Amino acid sequence: MAIDDIRDALPDYARDLRLNLGSVLTVQGAPGLTSQQIWGTALAAAIAARNLAFAQTIEHAARAELDATQIDGAKAAAAIMAMNNIYYRFVHLVGDADYQTMPARLRMNVIGNPGIDKIDFEIYSLAVSAVNGCGLCIEAHEKQLRKHEVSREAIQSAIRIAAVVHAVAVTLEAAQSTAAAGVADAA
């Protein structure tokens, strides 16, 4: 399945998502990001959105812009942030400052050596953190990007990609569930 097929599969009530998906995955629609950053962000966000078929479609499309190392880097960002977003969201939300002083005791070597450009990895990690709703991680990755002089416009572009990718994944899942329920009801 291709991106155009995904757009066509979106129900009419999600026509804005069709337009946004077509827009945010282009350099013109994602100011400040390279094509590689756009597709790496889309892949990491699609994995975080947990819609396997959609993530596979995004990965297939991303292969036109990303090599195997870059694909692995986006996947690594999604994987490590799946763990970190849970842990650090707990630390942030529990309301007990003592947890913030305790070592995490979780291996996070990939953050220091992601195998891809560090800024790209930070962008992907930020996007996944936004999908997963971890405020502490969002803040940390945004600060790292700003420290490396990544523009606010580029950061906003990454978050816009994450938002649209997540919305498309959720909408496709709901449409598929509704269609499956309709088939079951008809039987």
Secondary structure, 3 states (H helix, E strand, C coil): CCHHHHHHHCCHHHHHHHHHHHHHCCCCCCCCCCHHHHHHHHHHHHHHHCCHHHHHHHHHHHCCCCCHHHHHHHHHHHHHHHHHHHHHHHHHHCCCCHHHHCCCCCCCHHHHCCCCCHHHHHHHHHHHHHHHCCHHHHHHHHHHHHHCCCCHHHHHHHHHHHHHHHHHHHHHHHHHHHHHHHHHHHC
